[in-house]
Amino acid sequence: MDNELKTRLQDGASGFECTIDAQDLRFTCMIPSGLFSSAPPIAKNPHNHPFFELHLIQSGSVTLLSDEQAFLLEKNDLALIPPGVYHTAIPVEEELRDLAFFFTFERIEGEPPQEAFYETFTEKLREKHAPIVFKQAFGISLAMLALIEEMGKSHPCKQTRLNLKITEIMLQLIDLLCPEERGSFSGRFSQTTHEKLLIDSFFANNTDPSSDLKDLSELIFLSERQSNRVLQSLYGLPYKKKLIETRVQYAKYLLATTSLSIDEISRKCGYRSPVGFHAAFREVSGTTPAKYRSAAKKRLSVSEK
């Protein structure tokens, strides 16, 4: 074998490979090292691949030939070449930069029927014996450039960052192939997440002095003992202390940002009497509402200068 050809073949075997999941699709993406340095060479002889190939024209233009079909690709045009399709390219302009990478995909077994996307996606690619061309594919163009920029950086979690960039490229491709699948999202939170959001909202909006642990327990369908255990795991506090802490924080905000009287603030924070409010405020903050207001107003006046 010619030494120059042998060197080119060995160099062409280096690159970045990753596997990403998109609903019930699993993509294996292979990016040649040439994508991250200089423009990868365009094969002059007709050839095919056992995988899908994406070609994005970054600059210049090229004629993509496949059997008896010809496609003129210009800046930001994208060509998706299915497996087994023989093709070659003839540069129209000398200053050509062509970004390319390869991928395969398979179905993730065990996905519930309502989540299935595999059939929709494969239907778009089934029995395709010619390149699929998308004119002015700006979404993938930006995603590709972001991938190249990320590849040139040195920082922690580089593998994860590259996976995220490649995921964005594949999601952009799905958008191009299946535009009719776009629409409102109908997913639901898990029971645990829903429970946490209800608890969060309960405390954030709770200024009713008559509310108690029973109200929260009924909201999240747990016993009072279970509810307290959940609160302890989420905030490190039982119900009563969490409620007091939240109301005092709200009082601090009102003291610092409004001219309401302390009695008015006490009522807005869910206290029936100023005495209980003062005791709770001192317990949490270590000072009185009046002293806190004075110090907070000074801090705000300094920060505004």
N, C-alpha and C positions, 0 to 999 in steps of 0.2 A: 504494500500500500504506500502511496505517495506520502512522504513525511508531512508536507503542508496540509494535506487532507486529513491525515491522522491527528494532527494538532488541532485543526478546526473541529473535528468530531469530539475530541476529548474536552475542549473548551466549551463546546455546546452542551455538555452534560452537566454543567454547573448552573446553579440557580437557587430559587427559593420555592419550597413546596409546603402547602398547608391544606387542611381539611376544615370546611366550615359547614354549618347546618343552617338551612333556611326553611322553616316549617317542616314539611316531610321530605325535603330534598337535602341530600348530602353532596357537596361539591368538593372535588379534589382539584386544587389549582396549582399549576406549575408555571413559574415565571422564570424565563431564561435570564442569566446574569447580564446579558447584553442590554436588557431593558433598563438597567441601572447605570450604565456607563455611556457607551456610544450606540448609535442606531444598529439594531441587529441586521445582519445581511439578509436581503431578500433572495430566496432561492430562484435561480434563473431557469432551472429545469422543472418541468411538471412533476409534482410530488403530492402525496397525501399523508394523512396522519391517522393514528388509531384513536384520536381524541378531538374534541372541539378546539378550534383555534380562533382567537379574537385578534383582529388587526385594527388599530386606530391610527389614522394619519394625523400626526402632530403638525407637520409642515410639509409643503410641497404637494405633489399629486402623483398618482400612479394608476395604471390600468391593470385591473385584476382579471385574469383570464381563467375560465373554467369550462372545459369542453368547448362548446360553441358560443358561450356567453362571455360578454366583456362588460366590466363595470369600471367607470371612472370614479376613483376615490380621491377626494380633496380634503383639505384641512378639517378636522373634527368629524370626518365620516368614519363609520365603523362597519367592518365586515365580519360576520360570523360564518366560519367555514366548518360544516359538519364533518364528522369522521368519514374517511374513505373517498372524499371528493378531491380529485386531482385539480391542482391549480398552480399558477405561477403569476408573477407580477412584472410589469414593464414600467419602470419609472418614467414619468412624463417630464418631470423637472429634476435637475441634478440635486438640488437641496431638498432631499426627501428624508424625513424622519418618521419612522414607522414603529409604533409601540405594539408589542404582541405578547400574548401569553395563552396558555392552553388550560383546558379543564375537562374533567369527566364528571358525571353525576349519577347518583343512584337513589333509590327510594329508601327512606328510613323505615324499617319495619316496625309495626306496632303502633303507628300513629292512628288516632281515632278518625273515623270517616269524615267528621265535620271539619277536621283540620287538613284533609288531603288536598294537596296542590300538585302532586306529582303528575297526575293524569292531565291536568290543564297545561302544565309546562311541556310535557313530552308531546302533547298533541300539536303544539306549535313547531316542533322539530321533527316530527315523524315523516318519513318518506321524503326528506329534503335531500336533493341530490345536486344542489347548487348553493353558492354562498348567499347569505341573507344580508342585505346592505341597509344600513340606517344612515340617512343623511343628517349631518349636523347633530351628532349625538353628544351634546354639550355635557350632560350629566356624567357619562362615563369618561369623557375627556378630562373633566375636572377631577374625577375620582382617580384616574390613572396618574395624573400629574401629582396629586397628593400622595399617592403610593411611592412614586419616585423620590419625592422630597423626603418622605418618612424613611426611605431606605438609606438615604445619605446622612441621616442623623445618628448620633450616638447618645443613647439614654437608656434608663432602666425599662424593663418590660418590652423590649423591642419586638419580640415574637408576637406578643398580644397586640401591640399597636399595628403591626403589619397585617395580622389577621383581620382586624377591624377595617382597615383600608380595603383589603381584598373583598371582604363581605360587602362593603358599599358598592364596589364595582359589580359584583354579582347581583345585588339588589337592583341596581340601575339597569342591568341587562334584563332582569325579570320584568321590570316596568316597560321596557321597550317591546318585549315579546308578548306580554299579557296586559295591555293597557285596560282591558275591560274588567280586570280583577280589582282595579282600584275602587275605593269606596269607603264608607264609614266602617269603623272598627267595632266589632260586636263581641269582643272578648270580655271576660269577667275576672274580677280579682279572686284569688283563692280565699277560702274561709278565714284563714289566719290573717291575711292582709286586710280583708274586709273588717275583721274584728279590731285590728289595730287602728284603722282609719276612723271607725266609730268612736273608739276611746279617745283618740286625738281630738276629734271634733267636739266630743262631749265636754272635755275640759276647756278647749279654746273658746267655747261659746256659753259656758255655764256661769250665769250671774243670778240664777234663781236661788234665793236663800233657803227654799224648802227642799231642794234636791239633795239626795243622799245616795249611798252605795246601792240601795235597792233599785233606784232609777237606772243606774249604769248596768247593773246585773240584768235587768229586764231588757235593756237595749241590746246586749250582746248574748243573751240567752244562756247565761251561766249563773251558778249560785253565787251568793255574796262571797263565800270563802274562795271559790275558784277565781272570781273577779279580782279579789285582793292579791291572789297569787300571780295573776297575769300582770297587774299593775307593778308588783314588786319586781317581776322579771323585766318589764319594759323601762321603768323609771327608777327602780330602787326605793320606791316609797309606797306605803299603803294608801288607800283611798283618801282618808282625811288629810294627811300631810300633803299629798299631791294636789288636792283641791285648794288648800290654804296657799301653797307655793304658787299655784297658777294665778289665784286672785291677787296676791301681793304683787306679782310681776305686772299684772294689769294695772294695779294701783300706782306702781312706780311710773309706768308710762303716762298715766293721766296726771300725776303730780308734776312730771317734768314738762309736759307738752300742753297743758290746759290751765285755765285760771279757775277751774271749778273749786268750790270749797272742799275741805277735807271730809265734811259730813256728806256732801253730794257724792264724792268719790267713794266713800264707804258704802253708800246705797247702790251705786252702779256696780260695785264689785261683789254684791250679793250679801252684804252684812246688814242685819236688822238694827244693830245699834253701833254707834261710834266706839263704845268701849271694847266690844269684841274685835272690831277692826284694828284698833290701836294695839291690842294685845297680840293679834296675829301678825301684824306688820313688824312689831318689835321682835317677835320670835324668829321670823324669817330673816329680816334685814339687820337686826341689831341696833336699830335707831328708830326715832319717831317719824311719822309722816311729814311733820313740819320741817324737821332737820334735813330729811332726805330731799324735800322739795327745794330748800334753799341751796343745798350743795349741787343738785341737778341743774338748777337754773344757771348757776355760776359756770358749770361745765359747758352748758350749751352756749352761753354768751361768749366764752373764750373760743370755742370751736368755730363760731360764725365770723370771728374777726380775721 
